[in-house]
Amino acid sequence: MKEFNAVFRNIDGIDEYPLDQVIYRSLVDDNLLEVVHDTQALQQKSPQEWKDLFAQRRNSFAPEDMSGVWSKREWVLPQIAAEDIITLQEGWNPLFNADVLAKELDLGSLRVKLSGNSHTGSFKDLGMTVLVSQVNKMIKQDKAIKAVACASTGDTSAALAAYCAKAGIPSIVFLPAGKISTAQLIQPIANGSIVLALDTDFDGCMEIVRQVTADESIYLANSMNSLRVEGQKTIAPEIAQEMGWEVPDTVVIPGGNLGNVSALAKGFQQCMDLGLTDRMPRIIVAQAQKANPFYQAFERSFDELKPVQAQKTLASAIQIGNPVSYPKAVKAVQETNGLVIDVSEEELANAAHRADRTGLYSCPHTGVALAALFKLREQNQIQKDENVVLISTAHGLKFTEFKVAYHDKKLAEIESKFANPVHYSPAEIGSVMDTLNRAFKQ
Ligand SMILES: *Cc1c(COP(=O)(O)O)cnc(C)c1O
């Protein structure tokens, strides 16, 4: 039996490095790296054996089995011992059956993967458990790593801080001052990170963290670090498993730095390579018009990435003008016959709150994906009867300011079509009944 194994490999296939090395880009040509698994070793198990194993782990209470990420551990980090894993029971997030919206849109089915229903409230937990576990292992092997650092639009920093606190590893986060929500700011503070609010945007923070982590003693946790993709990609086999190893026709996902869409494609590809599924879904990436370099490149047939100055958007976690995972994301869209679309601030805000009326509780980024879905369905680019999965990336509770302002109709230049303002009334039965009667008539 061949042992399961994985390495970092340059995306153009030239050079390779062990996973225990502190490295983020190729030393040959500065390209992105990806984690590559020994597929032949994984193929020693039949598709049915993998399915049985994953089904069996769903019934186990071992900590590494209860995590959606580590229940697929041979596909993720095959060489880590259970005692080195730092898990907060990430993954196995609800797959919300949005049947009401599906009916309104005349879709075969619509499911929303609520990856924000997790420890720190966003899908970033899926990747961070892998990165911090690997760092934990390296520190135990006496690698001189003092701390882990990231630049963040708010959710990466929250995840990094929580996993590092659990592991007892110091963390440093660089945030664009005044550009993230209160909930996002307080999370790394609470978990004891060193928090630096810089007077710049995300791309500016990224520049600084690159320099800080040039020295190997501070480890870089941004998504150019391909370890995170390994955790995030488990969303694909998880969705397939939840759908009885069927693949949806289309997946809609919001994109900023484009790590998550790369991860999604990689996960579905791995399911196919190992024979658990028989096709890829079409992958649709949604961006905010205010920060849409990927959409612009798509419109130019992906000639090249032209970084933009990202403008302020309600979808603050994807306010990114120079996405690091661009080459991987292009591959994901091209190879699945997918497409990229952008949406306005008004579209994303109304889409989020339209969906809320059917029981969801949507963050603005999920609003971007929902607005894309509504638009593409209207244009018939997503067809009647398709089975669609939409990736919800964060919990709405992290974006209370956005939701309050929407319902108070205080979002600049946005007509809140689904606003549901509070009715203020004296505590007196006559006025209350009048108010209720008016409300029923509306
Ligand atoms: C990080 C993030 C995204 C974007 O993911 P990328 O990998 O940067 O494309 C979308 N939504 C939320 C809530 C996020 O935190």
The ligand as an SDF file (V2000), in Angstrom:
LIG
                    3D

 15 15  0  0  0  0  0  0  0  0999 V2000
  -12.9370   36.1400    2.3490 C   0  0  0  0  0  0  0  0  0  0  0  0
  -14.3520   36.3470    2.0370 C   0  0  0  0  0  0  0  0  0  0  0  0
  -14.8550   36.2960    0.7340 C   0  0  0  0  0  0  0  0  0  0  0  0
  -13.9940   36.1660   -0.4660 C   0  0  0  0  0  0  0  0  0  0  0  0
  -13.2340   35.0030   -0.5420 O   0  0  0  0  0  0  0  0  0  0  0  0
  -11.9500   35.0130   -1.4900 P   0  0  0  0  0  0  0  0  0  0  0  0
  -11.2930   33.7290   -1.2310 O   0  0  0  0  0  0  0  0  0  0  0  0
  -11.1300   36.1890   -1.0280 O   0  0  0  0  0  0  0  0  0  0  0  0
  -12.4370   35.2050   -2.8710 O   0  0  0  0  0  0  0  0  0  0  0  0
  -16.2160   36.4150    0.5380 C   0  0  0  0  0  0  0  0  0  0  0  0
  -17.0500   36.6100    1.5670 N   0  0  0  0  0  0  0  0  0  0  0  0
  -16.6030   36.6740    2.8400 C   0  0  0  0  0  0  0  0  0  0  0  0
  -17.5830   36.8980    3.9150 C   0  0  0  0  0  0  0  0  0  0  0  0
  -15.2490   36.5350    3.1200 C   0  0  0  0  0  0  0  0  0  0  0  0
  -14.8320   36.6180    4.3730 O   0  0  0  0  0  0  0  0  0  0  0  0
  1  2  1  0
  2  3  1  0
  2 14  2  0
  3  4  1  0
  3 10  2  0
  4  5  1  0
  5  6  1  0
  6  7  2  0
  6  8  1  0
  6  9  1  0
 10 11  1  0
 11 12  2  0
 12 13  1  0
 12 14  1  0
 14 15  1  0
M  END
$$$$
